[in-house]
Amino acid sequence: MPAVRGEIKTLAGRVPLPLHRELTRALIDAADELNFSKINVDEALEAAMRVVLRDEGATQLWYGQLREVRRERRES
């Protein structure tokens, strides 16, 4: 999927700008909560995937989001 100016941001040009902003805010909040100077995206994604893959409830939520993303992409 090619990047559309103003619509796609980071993570290899695959993350919509609103989600990128949400992730950035979450990283800042997590760093504040944990008293870390910063948290990089690689650390955050690794930690998030550990949660998703190891928690059945989170895995089911992830499946739901995968279905939604696929549906949204088909409709656009």
MMTF fields as JSON, N, C-alpha, C and O atoms, coordinates in Angstrom:
{
  "mmtfVersion": "1.0.0",
  "mmtfProducer": "UNKNOWN",
  "numBonds": 303,
  "numAtoms": 304,
  "numGroups": 76,
  "numChains": 1,
  "numModels": 1,
  "chainsPerModel": [1],
  "groupsPerChain": [76],
  "chainIdList": ["A"],
  "bondAtomList": [4, 2, 8, 6, 12, 10, 16, 14, 20, 18, 24, 22, 28, 26, 32, 30, 36, 34, 40, 38, 44, 42, 48, 46, 52, 50, 56, 54, 60, 58, 64, 62, 68, 66, 72, 70, 76, 74, 80, 78, 84, 82, 88, 86, 92, 90, 96, 94, 100, 98, 104, 102, 108, 106, 112, 110, 116, 114, 120, 118, 124, 122, 128, 126, 132, 130, 136, 134, 140, 138, 144, 142, 148, 146, 152, 150, 156, 154, 160, 158, 164, 162, 168, 166, 172, 170, 176, 174, 180, 178, 184, 182, 188, 186, 192, 190, 196, 194, 200, 198, 204, 202, 208, 206, 212, 210, 216, 214, 220, 218, 224, 222, 228, 226, 232, 230, 236, 234, 240, 238, 244, 242, 248, 246, 252, 250, 256, 254, 260, 258, 264, 262, 268, 266, 272, 270, 276, 274, 280, 278, 284, 282, 288, 286, 292, 290, 296, 294, 300, 298],
  "bondOrderList": [1, 1, 1, 1, 1, 1, 1, 1, 1, 1, 1, 1, 1, 1, 1, 1, 1, 1, 1, 1, 1, 1, 1, 1, 1, 1, 1, 1, 1, 1, 1, 1, 1, 1, 1, 1, 1, 1, 1, 1, 1, 1, 1, 1, 1, 1, 1, 1, 1, 1, 1, 1, 1, 1, 1, 1, 1, 1, 1, 1, 1, 1, 1, 1, 1, 1, 1, 1, 1, 1, 1, 1, 1, 1, 1],
  "groupList": [{"groupName": "MET", "atomNameList": ["N", "CA", "C", "O"], "elementList": ["N", "C", "C", "O"], "formalChargeList": [0, 0, 0, 0], "bondAtomList": [1, 0, 2, 1, 3, 2], "bondOrderList": [1, 1, 2], "singleLetterCode": "M", "chemCompType": "L-PEPTIDE LINKING"}, {"groupName": "PRO", "atomNameList": ["N", "CA", "C", "O"], "elementList": ["N", "C", "C", "O"], "formalChargeList": [0, 0, 0, 0], "bondAtomList": [1, 0, 2, 1, 3, 2], "bondOrderList": [1, 1, 2], "singleLetterCode": "P", "chemCompType": "L-PEPTIDE LINKING"}, {"groupName": "ALA", "atomNameList": ["N", "CA", "C", "O"], "elementList": ["N", "C", "C", "O"], "formalChargeList": [0, 0, 0, 0], "bondAtomList": [1, 0, 2, 1, 3, 2], "bondOrderList": [1, 1, 2], "singleLetterCode": "A", "chemCompType": "L-PEPTIDE LINKING"}, {"groupName": "VAL", "atomNameList": ["N", "CA", "C", "O"], "elementList": ["N", "C", "C", "O"], "formalChargeList": [0, 0, 0, 0], "bondAtomList": [1, 0, 2, 1, 3, 2], "bondOrderList": [1, 1, 2], "singleLetterCode": "V", "chemCompType": "L-PEPTIDE LINKING"}, {"groupName": "ARG", "atomNameList": ["N", "CA", "C", "O"], "elementList": ["N", "C", "C", "O"], "formalChargeList": [0, 0, 0, 0], "bondAtomList": [1, 0, 2, 1, 3, 2], "bondOrderList": [1, 1, 2], "singleLetterCode": "R", "chemCompType": "L-PEPTIDE LINKING"}, {"groupName": "GLY", "atomNameList": ["N", "CA", "C", "O"], "elementList": ["N", "C", "C", "O"], "formalChargeList": [0, 0, 0, 0], "bondAtomList": [1, 0, 2, 1, 3, 2], "bondOrderList": [1, 1, 2], "singleLetterCode": "G", "chemCompType": "PEPTIDE LINKING"}, {"groupName": "GLU", "atomNameList": ["N", "CA", "C", "O"], "elementList": ["N", "C", "C", "O"], "formalChargeList": [0, 0, 0, 0], "bondAtomList": [1, 0, 2, 1, 3, 2], "bondOrderList": [1, 1, 2], "singleLetterCode": "E", "chemCompType": "L-PEPTIDE LINKING"}, {"groupName": "ILE", "atomNameList": ["N", "CA", "C", "O"], "elementList": ["N", "C", "C", "O"], "formalChargeList": [0, 0, 0, 0], "bondAtomList": [1, 0, 2, 1, 3, 2], "bondOrderList": [1, 1, 2], "singleLetterCode": "I", "chemCompType": "L-PEPTIDE LINKING"}, {"groupName": "LYS", "atomNameList": ["N", "CA", "C", "O"], "elementList": ["N", "C", "C", "O"], "formalChargeList": [0, 0, 0, 0], "bondAtomList": [1, 0, 2, 1, 3, 2], "bondOrderList": [1, 1, 2], "singleLetterCode": "K", "chemCompType": "L-PEPTIDE LINKING"}, {"groupName": "THR", "atomNameList": ["N", "CA", "C", "O"], "elementList": ["N", "C", "C", "O"], "formalChargeList": [0, 0, 0, 0], "bondAtomList": [1, 0, 2, 1, 3, 2], "bondOrderList": [1, 1, 2], "singleLetterCode": "T", "chemCompType": "L-PEPTIDE LINKING"}, {"groupName": "LEU", "atomNameList": ["N", "CA", "C", "O"], "elementList": ["N", "C", "C", "O"], "formalChargeList": [0, 0, 0, 0], "bondAtomList": [1, 0, 2, 1, 3, 2], "bondOrderList": [1, 1, 2], "singleLetterCode": "L", "chemCompType": "L-PEPTIDE LINKING"}, {"groupName": "HIS", "atomNameList": ["N", "CA", "C", "O"], "elementList": ["N", "C", "C", "O"], "formalChargeList": [0, 0, 0, 0], "bondAtomList": [1, 0, 2, 1, 3, 2], "bondOrderList": [1, 1, 2], "singleLetterCode": "H", "chemCompType": "L-PEPTIDE LINKING"}, {"groupName": "ASP", "atomNameList": ["N", "CA", "C", "O"], "elementList": ["N", "C", "C", "O"], "formalChargeList": [0, 0, 0, 0], "bondAtomList": [1, 0, 2, 1, 3, 2], "bondOrderList": [1, 1, 2], "singleLetterCode": "D", "chemCompType": "L-PEPTIDE LINKING"}, {"groupName": "ASN", "atomNameList": ["N", "CA", "C", "O"], "elementList": ["N", "C", "C", "O"], "formalChargeList": [0, 0, 0, 0], "bondAtomList": [1, 0, 2, 1, 3, 2], "bondOrderList": [1, 1, 2], "singleLetterCode": "N", "chemCompType": "L-PEPTIDE LINKING"}, {"groupName": "PHE", "atomNameList": ["N", "CA", "C", "O"], "elementList": ["N", "C", "C", "O"], "formalChargeList": [0, 0, 0, 0], "bondAtomList": [1, 0, 2, 1, 3, 2], "bondOrderList": [1, 1, 2], "singleLetterCode": "F", "chemCompType": "L-PEPTIDE LINKING"}, {"groupName": "SER", "atomNameList": ["N", "CA", "C", "O"], "elementList": ["N", "C", "C", "O"], "formalChargeList": [0, 0, 0, 0], "bondAtomList": [1, 0, 2, 1, 3, 2], "bondOrderList": [1, 1, 2], "singleLetterCode": "S", "chemCompType": "L-PEPTIDE LINKING"}, {"groupName": "GLN", "atomNameList": ["N", "CA", "C", "O"], "elementList": ["N", "C", "C", "O"], "formalChargeList": [0, 0, 0, 0], "bondAtomList": [1, 0, 2, 1, 3, 2], "bondOrderList": [1, 1, 2], "singleLetterCode": "Q", "chemCompType": "L-PEPTIDE LINKING"}, {"groupName": "TRP", "atomNameList": ["N", "CA", "C", "O"], "elementList": ["N", "C", "C", "O"], "formalChargeList": [0, 0, 0, 0], "bondAtomList": [1, 0, 2, 1, 3, 2], "bondOrderList": [1, 1, 2], "singleLetterCode": "W", "chemCompType": "L-PEPTIDE LINKING"}, {"groupName": "TYR", "atomNameList": ["N", "CA", "C", "O"], "elementList": ["N", "C", "C", "O"], "formalChargeList": [0, 0, 0, 0], "bondAtomList": [1, 0, 2, 1, 3, 2], "bondOrderList": [1, 1, 2], "singleLetterCode": "Y", "chemCompType": "L-PEPTIDE LINKING"}],
  "groupTypeList": [0, 1, 2, 3, 4, 5, 6, 7, 8, 9, 10, 2, 5, 4, 3, 1, 10, 1, 10, 11, 4, 6, 10, 9, 4, 2, 10, 7, 12, 2, 2, 12, 6, 10, 13, 14, 15, 8, 7, 13, 3, 12, 6, 2, 10, 6, 2, 2, 0, 4, 3, 3, 10, 4, 12, 6, 5, 2, 9, 16, 10, 17, 18, 5, 16, 10, 4, 6, 3, 4, 4, 6, 4, 4, 6, 15],
  "groupIdList": [1, 2, 3, 4, 5, 6, 7, 8, 9, 10, 11, 12, 13, 14, 15, 16, 17, 18, 19, 20, 21, 22, 23, 24, 25, 26, 27, 28, 29, 30, 31, 32, 33, 34, 35, 36, 37, 38, 39, 40, 41, 42, 43, 44, 45, 46, 47, 48, 49, 50, 51, 52, 53, 54, 55, 56, 57, 58, 59, 60, 61, 62, 63, 64, 65, 66, 67, 68, 69, 70, 71, 72, 73, 74, 75, 76],
  "secStructList": [7, 7, 7, 7, 6, 6, 6, 5, 7, 1, 6, 6, 6, 6, 1, 5, 2, 2, 2, 2, 2, 2, 2, 2, 2, 2, 2, 2, 2, 2, 2, 2, 2, 2, 6, 7, 1, 7, 7, 7, 2, 2, 2, 2, 2, 2, 2, 2, 2, 2, 2, 2, 2, 2, 7, 2, 2, 2, 2, 2, 2, 2, 2, 2, 2, 2, 2, 2, 2, 2, 2, 2, 2, 2, 2, 7],
  "xCoordList": [0.853, 0.0, 0.893, 1.629, 0.861, 1.716, 1.284, 0.108, 2.256, 1.969, 1.216, 1.542, 0.22, -0.549, -0.186, -0.319, 0.265, 0.747, -0.309, -1.461, 0.12, -0.76, -1.653, -2.329, -1.661, -2.522, -1.718, -2.206, -0.511, 0.337, 1.573, 2.071, 2.063, 3.168, 4.393, 5.252, 4.505, 5.739, 5.565, 4.619, 6.475, 6.52, 6.462, 5.533, 7.469, 7.634, 6.497, 6.144, 5.926, 4.871, 3.55, 2.718, 3.346, 2.149, 1.132, 0.029, 1.46, 0.568, -0.136, 0.524, -1.462, -2.197, -1.785, -1.48, -1.782, -1.335, -2.039, -1.357, -3.369, -4.004, -3.482, -3.335, -3.198, -2.662, -1.229, -0.839, -0.46, 0.898, 0.872, 1.671, -0.043, -0.164, -0.557, -0.034, -1.476, -1.907, -0.728, -0.547, 0.066, 1.243, 2.258, 2.809, 2.505, 3.448, 3.007, 3.817, 1.726, 1.184, 1.33, 1.701, 1.034, 1.152, 2.597, 2.846, 3.544, 4.957, 5.378, 6.112, 4.924, 5.232, 4.611, 5.268, 3.348, 2.664, 3.35, 3.525, 3.738, 4.408, 5.761, 6.115, 6.507, 7.791, 7.604, 8.368, 6.601, 6.306, 5.927, 6.432, 5.049, 4.571, 5.704, 5.744, 6.62, 7.716, 8.982, 9.982, 8.937, 10.109, 11.294, 12.44, 11.008, 12.038, 12.221, 11.276, 13.427, 13.626, 12.899, 12.394, 12.844, 12.101, 11.898, 12.569, 10.967, 10.723, 10.714, 9.976, 11.533, 11.542, 10.467, 9.947, 10.146, 9.054, 9.324, 8.4, 10.562, 10.876, 10.574, 9.989, 10.969, 10.671, 9.164, 8.659, 8.464, 7.013, 6.302, 5.405, 6.69, 6.04, 6.348, 5.473, 7.583, 7.924, 7.1, 6.549, 7.015, 6.237, 4.752, 4.111, 4.212, 2.794, 2.5, 1.483, 3.365, 3.132, 3.247, 2.541, 4.119, 4.188, 2.845, 2.356, 2.255, 0.953, -0.099, -0.834, -0.164, -1.198, -1.077, -2.084, 0.117, 0.299, 0.207, -0.012, 0.37, 0.373, -0.915, -1.097, -1.806, -3.059, -4.217, -4.407, -4.993, -6.07, -7.074, -7.522, -7.438, -8.378, -7.827, -8.535, -6.553, -5.918, -5.813, -5.989, -5.525, -5.436, -6.772, -6.804, -7.869, -9.186, -9.505, -10.084, -9.127, -9.299, -8.484, -8.949, -7.27, -6.404, -7.056, -7.038, -7.629, -8.32, -9.435, -9.602, -10.19, -11.261, -10.741, -11.34, -9.628, -9.038, -8.491, -8.582, -7.922, -7.451, -8.605, -8.474, -9.732, -10.911, -11.352, -11.667, -11.372, -11.804, -10.863, -11.317, -9.565, -8.583, -8.765, -8.76, -8.925, -9.097, -10.366, -10.347, -11.462, -12.709, -12.548, -13.002, -11.896, -11.695, -10.857, -11.135, -9.851, -8.991, -9.738, -9.525, -10.6, -11.403, -12.365, -12.615, -12.905, -13.884, -13.269, -13.975, -11.969, -11.35, -10.785, -10.234],
  "yCoordList": [-1.183, 0.0, 1.238, 1.444, 2.047, 3.222, 4.276, 4.385, 5.038, 6.11, 7.24, 7.637, 7.749, 8.889, 10.072, 10.001, 11.145, 12.298, 12.795, 13.032, 12.949, 13.447, 12.381, 12.63, 11.197, 10.132, 9.024, 8.399, 8.774, 7.708, 8.344, 9.357, 7.757, 8.387, 7.483, 7.53, 6.673, 5.96, 4.459, 3.949, 3.77, 2.314, 1.815, 1.122, 2.19, 1.812, 2.319, 1.694, 3.452, 4.054, 3.312, 3.477, 2.492, 1.644, 2.05, 1.504, 2.974, 3.331, 4.651, 5.659, 4.657, 5.911, 6.954, 6.62, 8.197, 9.285, 9.312, 9.48, 9.155, 9.168, 8.066, 8.291, 6.874, 5.795, 6.111, 5.818, 6.699, 7.117, 8.117, 8.018, 9.066, 10.048, 9.366, 9.699, 8.414, 7.665, 6.89, 6.877, 6.252, 5.519, 6.459, 6.149, 7.588, 8.564, 9.014, 9.077, 9.325, 9.739, 8.619, 8.869, 7.374, 6.228, 6.007, 5.653, 6.214, 6.065, 7.121, 6.819, 8.339, 9.405, 9.093, 9.242, 8.661, 8.321, 7.156, 7.184, 6.133, 4.975, 5.37, 4.932, 6.187, 6.648, 7.412, 7.221, 8.27, 9.009, 8.05, 8.171, 7.109, 6.15, 5.291, 4.996, 4.893, 3.997, 4.741, 4.118, 6.071, 6.892, 6.567, 6.529, 6.333, 6.135, 7.465, 8.243, 7.725, 8.963, 8.905, 9.919, 7.709, 7.518, 6.033, 5.203, 5.708, 4.333, 4.369, 5.149, 3.526, 3.562, 2.64, 1.775, 2.826, 2.103, 0.605, -0.183, 0.195, -1.233, -1.888, -2.971, -1.239, -1.768, -1.869, -2.872, -0.818, -0.767, -1.855, -2.515, -2.047, -3.065, -4.473, -5.339, -4.704, -6.017, -6.314, -7.407, -5.352, -5.542, -5.752, -6.615, -4.969, -5.095, -6.46, -7.073, -6.943, -8.239, -9.364, -10.366, -9.222, -10.237, -10.338, -11.436, -9.196, -9.185, -9.837, -10.72, -9.403, -9.902, -11.401, -12.108, -11.892, -13.306, -14.207, -15.411, -13.655, -14.479, -14.382, -15.134, -13.475, -13.296, -13.593, -12.892, -14.632, -15.06, -13.942, -13.776, -13.17, -12.069, -11.013, -10.52, -10.669, -9.69, -10.241, -9.502, -11.537, -12.154, -12.056, -11.757, -12.302, -12.209, -10.772, -10.553, -9.8, -8.391, -8.075, -7.359, -8.61, -8.417, -8.991, -8.36, -10.181, -10.774, -9.851, -9.648, -9.297, -8.376, -7.157, -6.705, -6.625, -5.464, -5.818, -5.015, -7.017, -7.454, -7.522, -7.1, -8.054, -8.104, -6.697, -6.441, -5.79, -4.42, -3.718, -3.046, -3.87, -3.248, -3.781, -3.02, -5.086, -5.676, -5.135, -4.801, -5.046, -4.537, -3.081, -2.703, -2.262, -0.842, -0.694, 0.172, -1.517, -1.429, -1.873, -1.317, -2.858, -3.305, -2.198, -2.017, -1.457, -0.433, 0.859, 1.7, 1.029, 2.293, 2.189, 3.161],
  "zCoordList": [0.0, 0.0, 0.0, 0.965, -1.011, -1.075, -0.058, 0.291, 0.401, 1.35, 0.674, -0.444, 1.352, 0.866, 1.741, 2.963, 1.145, 1.896, 2.886, 2.523, 4.164, 5.2, 5.806, 6.804, 5.214, 5.699, 6.378, 7.32, 5.92, 6.432, 7.063, 6.573, 8.139, 8.847, 8.956, 8.076, 9.987, 10.278, 10.22, 9.62, 10.842, 10.822, 9.383, 8.968, 8.661, 7.253, 6.384, 5.384, 6.765, 5.964, 6.007, 5.115, 7.037, 7.078, 8.133, 8.154, 8.993, 10.098, 9.805, 9.551, 9.836, 9.63, 10.668, 11.813, 10.26, 11.117, 12.471, 13.482, 12.555, 13.877, 14.802, 16.003, 14.256, 15.072, 15.504, 16.634, 14.615, 14.964, 16.127, 17.058, 16.063, 17.153, 18.461, 19.525, 18.374, 19.561, 20.166, 21.383, 19.311, 19.775, 20.419, 21.475, 19.798, 20.353, 21.738, 22.662, 21.882, 23.186, 24.215, 25.362, 23.8, 24.702, 25.143, 26.295, 24.236, 24.597, 25.615, 26.556, 25.436, 26.388, 27.742, 28.772, 27.752, 29.002, 29.707, 30.926, 28.95, 29.541, 30.132, 31.226, 29.414, 29.935, 31.239, 32.185, 31.295, 32.533, 33.66, 34.776, 33.373, 34.38, 34.93, 36.125, 34.058, 34.44, 34.862, 35.22, 34.818, 35.127, 34.216, 34.665, 32.936, 31.916, 31.197, 31.076, 30.723, 29.97, 28.631, 28.15, 28.025, 26.781, 26.561, 27.174, 25.683, 25.253, 23.737, 23.133, 23.12, 21.656, 21.092, 21.797, 19.847, 19.198, 19.174, 19.374, 18.936, 18.902, 20.248, 20.292, 21.349, 22.685, 22.904, 23.407, 22.517, 22.725, 21.934, 22.458, 20.689, 19.862, 20.355, 20.351, 20.779, 21.319, 22.568, 22.705, 23.469, 24.696, 24.392, 24.991, 23.47, 23.118, 22.509, 22.835, 21.639, 21.015, 22.026, 21.91, 23.013, 24.078, 24.789, 25.053, 25.097, 25.771, 24.884, 25.326, 23.646, 22.723, 22.524, 22.544, 22.335, 22.018, 23.241, 23.101, 24.427, 25.643, 26.452, 27.409, 26.086, 26.819, 25.878, 24.884, 26.187, 25.286, 25.022, 23.888, 26.049, 25.857, 24.914, 24.036, 25.104, 24.223, 22.807, 21.838, 22.681, 21.359, 20.638, 19.444, 21.336, 20.722, 20.294, 19.23, 21.123, 20.738, 19.487, 18.601, 19.42, 18.261, 17.011, 15.954, 17.126, 15.981, 15.492, 14.289, 16.429, 16.061, 15.331, 14.355, 15.8, 15.146, 13.774, 12.845, 13.634, 12.313, 11.323, 10.174, 11.772, 10.89, 10.498, 9.336, 11.47, 11.204, 10.228, 9.302, 10.433, 9.528, 8.116, 7.149, 8.005, 6.67, 6.003, 4.818, 6.755, 6.208, 5.765, 4.685, 6.608, 6.264, 5.003, 4.173, 4.852, 3.658, 2.404, 1.326, 2.536, 1.381, 0.947, -0.245, 1.923, 1.629, 1.114, 0.557, 1.291, 0.84, -0.549, -1.066]
}
